[in-house]
Amino acid sequence: MNVARRLSSAGIAALFAGLSACAVTLDAVDGPAEYPPPGFAGQQYVDSSGCVFMRAGYAGQTRWVPRVRRDRTVICGQKPTFGAAPAAAG
């Protein structure tokens, strides 16, 4: 029983280590993969890569800033606002 408990604990730890290794850091993001159309009025936008951005602005200038977790990793893996980006021709 003790061996099974240790193996399951090790498996869970490996799972969480793998998930954190795939996390996108705030330093790695300059902005959305593509910006929403000019008429987009929403306060939150999810780009084609699934990362979430919030509308921010000052003096009529709009800027899209990444939405982050408490550990300052960007929230990704969400459903894109306008679906997946079209495939590149070629």
N, CA, C and O atoms as CSV, one atom per row, in Angstrom:
chain,resi,resn,atom,element,x,y,z
A,1,MET,N,N,0.823,-1.196,0.000
A,1,MET,CA,C,0.000,0.000,0.000
A,1,MET,C,C,0.865,1.256,0.000
A,1,MET,O,O,0.560,2.228,-0.692
A,2,ASN,N,N,1.935,1.231,0.773
A,2,ASN,CA,C,2.809,2.386,0.881
A,2,ASN,C,C,3.476,2.696,-0.467
A,2,ASN,O,O,3.641,3.863,-0.825
A,3,VAL,N,N,3.857,1.655,-1.209
A,3,VAL,CA,C,4.487,1.840,-2.523
A,3,VAL,C,C,3.494,2.467,-3.498
A,3,VAL,O,O,3.854,3.368,-4.255
A,4,ALA,N,N,2.261,2.000,-3.483
A,4,ALA,CA,C,1.228,2.553,-4.373
A,4,ALA,C,C,0.973,4.019,-4.061
A,4,ALA,O,O,0.793,4.822,-4.976
A,5,ARG,N,N,0.957,4.376,-2.799
A,5,ARG,CA,C,0.738,5.770,-2.397
A,5,ARG,C,C,1.894,6.650,-2.881
A,5,ARG,O,O,1.670,7.757,-3.369
A,6,ARG,N,N,3.103,6.169,-2.749
A,6,ARG,CA,C,4.267,6.950,-3.198
A,6,ARG,C,C,4.260,7.128,-4.714
A,6,ARG,O,O,4.573,8.204,-5.222
A,7,LEU,N,N,3.900,6.062,-5.433
A,7,LEU,CA,C,3.837,6.157,-6.893
A,7,LEU,C,C,2.756,7.128,-7.345
A,7,LEU,O,O,2.968,7.899,-8.281
A,8,SER,N,N,1.612,7.099,-6.697
A,8,SER,CA,C,0.543,8.023,-7.090
A,8,SER,C,C,0.924,9.451,-6.747
A,8,SER,O,O,0.616,10.366,-7.510
A,9,SER,N,N,1.583,9.662,-5.626
A,9,SER,CA,C,2.050,11.003,-5.261
A,9,SER,C,C,3.083,11.512,-6.257
A,9,SER,O,O,3.067,12.682,-6.639
A,10,ALA,N,N,3.977,10.629,-6.672
A,10,ALA,CA,C,4.992,11.012,-7.652
A,10,ALA,C,C,4.348,11.336,-9.000
A,10,ALA,O,O,4.771,12.265,-9.687
A,11,GLY,N,N,3.330,10.573,-9.371
A,11,GLY,CA,C,2.627,10.836,-10.629
A,11,GLY,C,C,1.911,12.168,-10.622
A,11,GLY,O,O,1.942,12.895,-11.615
A,12,ILE,N,N,1.272,12.496,-9.524
A,12,ILE,CA,C,0.575,13.780,-9.408
A,12,ILE,C,C,1.575,14.926,-9.440
A,12,ILE,O,O,1.325,15.940,-10.092
A,13,ALA,N,N,2.690,14.787,-8.754
A,13,ALA,CA,C,3.719,15.826,-8.765
A,13,ALA,C,C,4.277,16.031,-10.171
A,13,ALA,O,O,4.516,17.165,-10.586
A,14,ALA,N,N,4.483,14.946,-10.898
A,14,ALA,CA,C,4.983,15.055,-12.277
A,14,ALA,C,C,3.963,15.741,-13.176
A,14,ALA,O,O,4.336,16.521,-14.053
A,15,LEU,N,N,2.700,15.462,-12.969
A,15,LEU,CA,C,1.646,16.109,-13.758
A,15,LEU,C,C,1.659,17.614,-13.553
A,15,LEU,O,O,1.626,18.370,-14.524
A,16,PHE,N,N,1.708,18.062,-12.298
A,16,PHE,CA,C,1.720,19.491,-12.028
A,16,PHE,C,C,3.006,20.151,-12.507
A,16,PHE,O,O,2.977,21.300,-12.947
A,17,ALA,N,N,4.112,19.462,-12.432
A,17,ALA,CA,C,5.367,20.016,-12.945
A,17,ALA,C,C,5.284,20.199,-14.452
A,17,ALA,O,O,5.770,21.194,-14.988
A,18,GLY,N,N,4.673,19.249,-15.130
A,18,GLY,CA,C,4.507,19.355,-16.578
A,18,GLY,C,C,3.584,20.491,-16.962
A,18,GLY,O,O,3.836,21.184,-17.948
A,19,LEU,N,N,2.516,20.697,-16.203
A,19,LEU,CA,C,1.594,21.792,-16.499
A,19,LEU,C,C,2.256,23.140,-16.292
A,19,LEU,O,O,2.043,24.050,-17.095
A,20,SER,N,N,3.043,23.299,-15.255
A,20,SER,CA,C,3.688,24.580,-15.014
A,20,SER,C,C,4.795,24.837,-16.023
A,20,SER,O,O,5.105,25.994,-16.306
A,21,ALA,N,N,5.399,23.793,-16.572
A,21,ALA,CA,C,6.450,23.977,-17.574
A,21,ALA,C,C,5.882,24.527,-18.875
A,21,ALA,O,O,6.598,25.185,-19.629
A,22,CYS,N,N,4.605,24.267,-19.150
A,22,CYS,CA,C,3.957,24.748,-20.364
A,22,CYS,C,C,3.370,26.134,-20.191
A,22,CYS,O,O,2.853,26.697,-21.155
A,23,ALA,N,N,3.429,26.694,-19.018
A,23,ALA,CA,C,2.820,27.994,-18.754
A,23,ALA,C,C,3.554,29.101,-19.506
A,23,ALA,O,O,4.779,29.082,-19.629
A,24,VAL,N,N,2.784,30.059,-20.001
A,24,VAL,CA,C,3.341,31.205,-20.707
A,24,VAL,C,C,3.589,32.297,-19.679
A,24,VAL,O,O,2.679,32.674,-18.941
A,25,THR,N,N,4.822,32.810,-19.624
A,25,THR,CA,C,5.136,33.851,-18.662
A,25,THR,C,C,4.765,35.216,-19.217
A,25,THR,O,O,4.656,35.398,-20.430
A,26,LEU,N,N,4.576,36.152,-18.334
A,26,LEU,CA,C,4.209,37.510,-18.711
A,26,LEU,C,C,5.281,38.162,-19.575
A,26,LEU,O,O,4.962,38.946,-20.468
A,27,ASP,N,N,6.536,37.849,-19.321
A,27,ASP,CA,C,7.640,38.417,-20.097
A,27,ASP,C,C,7.646,37.951,-21.549
A,27,ASP,O,O,8.201,38.628,-22.414
A,28,ALA,N,N,7.042,36.813,-21.820
A,28,ALA,CA,C,7.074,36.227,-23.160
A,28,ALA,C,C,5.961,36.735,-24.072
A,28,ALA,O,O,5.913,36.371,-25.247
A,29,VAL,N,N,5.062,37.576,-23.541
A,29,VAL,CA,C,3.903,38.021,-24.326
A,29,VAL,C,C,3.986,39.521,-24.586
A,29,VAL,O,O,4.073,40.320,-23.653
A,30,ASP,N,N,3.958,39.894,-25.868
A,30,ASP,CA,C,3.933,41.312,-26.239
A,30,ASP,C,C,2.514,41.805,-26.465
A,30,ASP,O,O,2.226,42.988,-26.285
A,31,GLY,N,N,1.642,40.913,-26.852
A,31,GLY,CA,C,0.260,41.263,-27.139
A,31,GLY,C,C,-0.415,40.066,-27.768
A,31,GLY,O,O,0.187,38.997,-27.877
A,32,PRO,N,N,-1.664,40.233,-28.183
A,32,PRO,CA,C,-2.375,39.116,-28.796
A,32,PRO,C,C,-1.720,38.663,-30.094
A,32,PRO,O,O,-1.015,39.436,-30.743
A,33,ALA,N,N,-1.953,37.420,-30.468
A,33,ALA,CA,C,-1.435,36.900,-31.741
A,33,ALA,C,C,-1.979,37.737,-32.895
A,33,ALA,O,O,-1.275,37.987,-33.873
A,34,GLU,N,N,-3.214,38.161,-32.779
A,34,GLU,CA,C,-3.826,39.105,-33.716
A,34,GLU,C,C,-4.805,39.948,-32.910
A,34,GLU,O,O,-5.379,39.477,-31.928
A,35,TYR,N,N,-4.992,41.186,-33.327
A,35,TYR,CA,C,-5.869,42.096,-32.610
A,35,TYR,C,C,-7.309,41.934,-33.089
A,35,TYR,O,O,-7.542,41.544,-34.233
A,36,PRO,N,N,-8.272,42.229,-32.222
A,36,PRO,CA,C,-9.672,42.150,-32.651
A,36,PRO,C,C,-9.965,43.238,-33.681
A,36,PRO,O,O,-9.203,44.197,-33.805
A,37,PRO,N,N,-11.062,43.094,-34.419
A,37,PRO,CA,C,-11.401,44.121,-35.401
A,37,PRO,C,C,-11.655,45.468,-34.719
A,37,PRO,O,O,-11.998,45.502,-33.537
A,38,PRO,N,N,-11.493,46.572,-35.443
A,38,PRO,CA,C,-11.652,47.905,-34.846
A,38,PRO,C,C,-12.986,48.136,-34.147
A,38,PRO,O,O,-13.022,48.880,-33.167
A,39,GLY,N,N,-14.072,47.542,-34.595
A,39,GLY,CA,C,-15.379,47.741,-33.986
A,39,GLY,C,C,-15.658,46.860,-32.776
A,39,GLY,O,O,-16.747,46.933,-32.208
A,40,PHE,N,N,-14.711,46.037,-32.372
A,40,PHE,CA,C,-14.911,45.122,-31.245
A,40,PHE,C,C,-15.081,45.932,-29.965
A,40,PHE,O,O,-14.214,46.732,-29.612
A,41,ALA,N,N,-16.203,45.724,-29.266
A,41,ALA,CA,C,-16.516,46.524,-28.082
A,41,ALA,C,C,-16.325,45.770,-26.772
A,41,ALA,O,O,-16.520,46.348,-25.703
A,42,GLY,N,N,-15.951,44.497,-26.827
A,42,GLY,CA,C,-15.795,43.704,-25.607
A,42,GLY,C,C,-14.632,44.166,-24.742
A,42,GLY,O,O,-13.691,44.797,-25.226
A,43,GLN,N,N,-14.710,43.845,-23.464
A,43,GLN,CA,C,-13.636,44.186,-22.526
A,43,GLN,C,C,-12.587,43.086,-22.424
A,43,GLN,O,O,-11.488,43.318,-21.922
A,44,GLN,N,N,-12.925,41.888,-22.899
A,44,GLN,CA,C,-12.007,40.755,-22.861
A,44,GLN,C,C,-11.959,40.127,-24.240
A,44,GLN,O,O,-12.982,40.003,-24.914
A,45,TYR,N,N,-10.761,39.732,-24.656
A,45,TYR,CA,C,-10.553,39.149,-25.975
A,45,TYR,C,C,-9.636,37.943,-25.840
A,45,TYR,O,O,-8.629,38.003,-25.134
A,46,VAL,N,N,-9.980,36.842,-26.515
A,46,VAL,CA,C,-9.137,35.650,-26.531
A,46,VAL,C,C,-8.621,35.490,-27.950
A,46,VAL,O,O,-9.404,35.318,-28.884
A,47,ASP,N,N,-7.290,35.547,-28.118
A,47,ASP,CA,C,-6.701,35.453,-29.460
A,47,ASP,C,C,-6.741,34.013,-29.971
A,47,ASP,O,O,-7.200,33.112,-29.270
A,48,SER,N,N,-6.256,33.803,-31.199
A,48,SER,CA,C,-6.334,32.476,-31.815
A,48,SER,C,C,-5.477,31.433,-31.107
A,48,SER,O,O,-5.706,30.236,-31.280
A,49,SER,N,N,-4.499,31.858,-30.317
A,49,SER,CA,C,-3.696,30.894,-29.566
A,49,SER,C,C,-4.341,30.551,-28.224
A,49,SER,O,O,-3.817,29.720,-27.482
A,50,GLY,N,N,-5.482,31.188,-27.905
A,50,GLY,CA,C,-6.207,30.858,-26.690
A,50,GLY,C,C,-5.808,31.660,-25.467
A,50,GLY,O,O,-6.237,31.344,-24.357
A,51,CYS,N,N,-4.984,32.706,-25.650
A,51,CYS,CA,C,-4.563,33.532,-24.523
A,51,CYS,C,C,-5.543,34.687,-24.327
A,51,CYS,O,O,-6.043,35.256,-25.297
A,52,VAL,N,N,-5.813,35.028,-23.070
A,52,VAL,CA,C,-6.827,36.016,-22.720
A,52,VAL,C,C,-6.185,37.388,-22.529
A,52,VAL,O,O,-5.141,37.516,-21.891
A,53,PHE,N,N,-6.830,38.417,-23.096
A,53,PHE,CA,C,-6.364,39.801,-22.986
A,53,PHE,C,C,-7.511,40.687,-22.548
A,53,PHE,O,O,-8.659,40.459,-22.930
A,54,MET,N,N,-7.206,41.698,-21.747
A,54,MET,CA,C,-8.192,42.653,-21.257
A,54,MET,C,C,-7.936,44.007,-21.912
A,54,MET,O,O,-6.793,44.401,-22.140
A,55,ARG,N,N,-9.035,44.711,-22.209
A,55,ARG,CA,C,-8.932,46.049,-22.797
A,55,ARG,C,C,-8.499,47.036,-21.710
A,55,ARG,O,O,-9.051,47.051,-20.610
A,56,ALA,N,N,-7.525,47.838,-22.035
A,56,ALA,CA,C,-7.079,48.918,-21.155
A,56,ALA,C,C,-6.836,50.125,-22.051
A,56,ALA,O,O,-6.577,49.970,-23.245
A,57,GLY,N,N,-6.915,51.280,-21.507
A,57,GLY,CA,C,-6.677,52.440,-22.348
A,57,GLY,C,C,-6.630,53.735,-21.572
A,57,GLY,O,O,-7.024,53.817,-20.408
A,58,TYR,N,N,-6.128,54.751,-22.268
A,58,TYR,CA,C,-6.016,56.082,-21.699
A,58,TYR,C,C,-6.004,57.078,-22.844
A,58,TYR,O,O,-5.308,56.871,-23.838
A,59,ALA,N,N,-6.749,58.129,-22.721
A,59,ALA,CA,C,-6.793,59.198,-23.717
A,59,ALA,C,C,-7.151,58.687,-25.110
A,59,ALA,O,O,-6.570,59.110,-26.110
A,60,GLY,N,N,-8.106,57.780,-25.158
A,60,GLY,CA,C,-8.579,57.280,-26.437
A,60,GLY,C,C,-7.723,56.201,-27.077
A,60,GLY,O,O,-8.059,55.717,-28.158
A,61,GLN,N,N,-6.641,55.817,-26.451
A,61,GLN,CA,C,-5.764,54.769,-26.978
A,61,GLN,C,C,-6.126,53.438,-26.309
A,61,GLN,O,O,-6.187,53.352,-25.083
A,62,THR,N,N,-6.364,52.417,-27.112
A,62,THR,CA,C,-6.692,51.094,-26.572
A,62,THR,C,C,-5.453,50.223,-26.583
A,62,THR,O,O,-4.704,50.191,-27.559
A,63,ARG,N,N,-5.251,49.524,-25.494
A,63,ARG,CA,C,-4.143,48.579,-25.381
A,63,ARG,C,C,-4.705,47.282,-24.828
A,63,ARG,O,O,-5.541,47.301,-23.925
A,64,TRP,N,N,-4.252,46.157,-25.363
A,64,TRP,CA,C,-4.685,44.848,-24.897
A,64,TRP,C,C,-3.594,44.264,-24.022
A,64,TRP,O,O,-2.490,43.985,-24.489
A,65,VAL,N,N,-3.913,44.078,-22.742
A,65,VAL,CA,C,-2.942,43.558,-21.785
A,65,VAL,C,C,-3.307,42.129,-21.407
A,65,VAL,O,O,-4.487,41.803,-21.280
A,66,PRO,N,N,-2.305,41.276,-21.228
A,66,PRO,CA,C,-2.601,39.873,-20.897
A,66,PRO,C,C,-3.239,39.740,-19.520
A,66,PRO,O,O,-2.888,40.455,-18.581
A,67,ARG,N,N,-4.165,38.825,-19.426
A,67,ARG,CA,C,-4.774,38.499,-18.140
A,67,ARG,C,C,-3.921,37.410,-17.511
A,67,ARG,O,O,-3.602,36.416,-18.163
A,68,VAL,N,N,-3.552,37.588,-16.260
A,68,VAL,CA,C,-2.621,36.669,-15.612
A,68,VAL,C,C,-3.197,36.060,-14.345
A,68,VAL,O,O,-4.141,36.578,-13.749
A,69,ARG,N,N,-2.592,34.933,-13.952
A,69,ARG,CA,C,-2.916,34.279,-12.682
A,69,ARG,C,C,-2.109,34.948,-11.569
A,69,ARG,O,O,-1.328,35.865,-11.822
A,70,ARG,N,N,-2.301,34.494,-10.372
A,70,ARG,CA,C,-1.553,35.056,-9.232
A,70,ARG,C,C,-0.052,34.848,-9.357
A,70,ARG,O,O,0.733,35.644,-8.842
A,71,ASP,N,N,0.353,33.769,-10.044
A,71,ASP,CA,C,1.791,33.503,-10.206
A,71,ASP,C,C,2.372,34.227,-11.424
A,71,ASP,O,O,3.504,33.951,-11.822
A,72,ARG,N,N,1.609,35.149,-12.017
A,72,ARG,CA,C,2.007,35.992,-13.137
A,72,ARG,C,C,2.209,35.225,-14.439
A,72,ARG,O,O,2.960,35.669,-15.308
A,73,THR,N,N,1.547,34.082,-14.583
A,73,THR,CA,C,1.542,33.386,-15.861
A,73,THR,C,C,0.275,33.782,-16.603
A,73,THR,O,O,-0.782,33.961,-15.998
A,74,VAL,N,N,0.392,33.915,-17.905
A,74,VAL,CA,C,-0.724,34.350,-18.733
A,74,VAL,C,C,-1.773,33.247,-18.814
A,74,VAL,O,O,-1.437,32.070,-18.948
A,75,ILE,N,N,-3.035,33.630,-18.732
A,75,ILE,CA,C,-4.130,32.667,-18.840
A,75,ILE,C,C,-4.297,32.316,-20.311
A,75,ILE,O,O,-4.675,33.167,-21.116
A,76,CYS,N,N,-4.022,31.086,-20.658
A,76,CYS,CA,C,-4.138,30.594,-22.031
A,76,CYS,C,C,-4.951,29.303,-22.023
A,76,CYS,O,O,-5.358,28.821,-20.966
A,77,GLY,N,N,-5.179,28.753,-23.201
A,77,GLY,CA,C,-5.927,27.512,-23.301
A,77,GLY,C,C,-7.426,27.731,-23.341
A,77,GLY,O,O,-8.192,26.789,-23.133
A,78,GLN,N,N,-7.860,28.953,-23.605
A,78,GLN,CA,C,-9.283,29.259,-23.670
A,78,GLN,C,C,-9.784,29.211,-25.109
A,78,GLN,O,O,-8.988,29.202,-26.048
A,79,LYS,N,N,-11.092,29.182,-25.279
A,79,LYS,CA,C,-11.687,29.180,-26.613
A,79,LYS,C,C,-11.542,30.582,-27.209
A,79,LYS,O,O,-11.946,31.559,-26.579
A,80,PRO,N,N,-10.962,30.698,-28.433
A,80,PRO,CA,C,-10.797,32.021,-29.057
A,80,PRO,C,C,-12.131,32.737,-29.254
A,80,PRO,O,O,-13.154,32.103,-29.513
A,81,THR,N,N,-12.108,34.052,-29.131
A,81,THR,CA,C,-13.300,34.869,-29.281
A,81,THR,C,C,-13.952,34.678,-30.642
A,81,THR,O,O,-15.174,34.563,-30.732
A,82,PHE,N,N,-13.149,34.643,-31.703
A,82,PHE,CA,C,-13.679,34.531,-33.052
A,82,PHE,C,C,-13.336,33.186,-33.691
A,82,PHE,O,O,-13.272,33.094,-34.917
A,83,GLY,N,N,-13.118,32.168,-32.910
A,83,GLY,CA,C,-12.749,30.854,-33.453
A,83,GLY,C,C,-11.274,30.830,-33.817
A,83,GLY,O,O,-10.557,31.808,-33.601
A,84,ALA,N,N,-10.832,29.734,-34.358
A,84,ALA,CA,C,-9.421,29.575,-34.719
A,84,ALA,C,C,-9.064,30.483,-35.890
A,84,ALA,O,O,-9.914,30.816,-36.716
A,85,ALA,N,N,-7.804,30.876,-35.947
A,85,ALA,CA,C,-7.322,31.698,-37.053
A,85,ALA,C,C,-7.361,30.864,-38.339
A,85,ALA,O,O,-7.146,29.653,-38.294
A,86,PRO,N,N,-7.634,31.501,-39.485
A,86,PRO,CA,C,-7.644,30.735,-40.742
A,86,PRO,C,C,-6.275,30.152,-41.044
A,86,PRO,O,O,-5.250,30.752,-40.721
A,87,ALA,N,N,-6.262,28.982,-41.665
A,87,ALA,CA,C,-4.998,28.337,-42.020
A,87,ALA,C,C,-4.274,29.157,-43.072
A,87,ALA,O,O,-4.901,29.742,-43.956
A,88,ALA,N,N,-2.968,29.196,-42.975
A,88,ALA,CA,C,-2.157,29.938,-43.944
A,88,ALA,C,C,-2.209,29.264,-45.307
A,88,ALA,O,O,-2.117,28.040,-45.400
A,89,ALA,N,N,-2.354,30.048,-46.356
A,89,ALA,CA,C,-2.378,29.508,-47.721
A,89,ALA,C,C,-0.975,29.131,-48.129
A,89,ALA,O,O,-0.018,29.830,-47.797
A,90,GLY,N,N,-0.845,28.036,-48.844
A,90,GLY,CA,C,0.492,27.724,-49.304
A,90,GLY,C,C,0.736,26.332,-49.410
A,90,GLY,O,O,1.834,25.925,-49.791
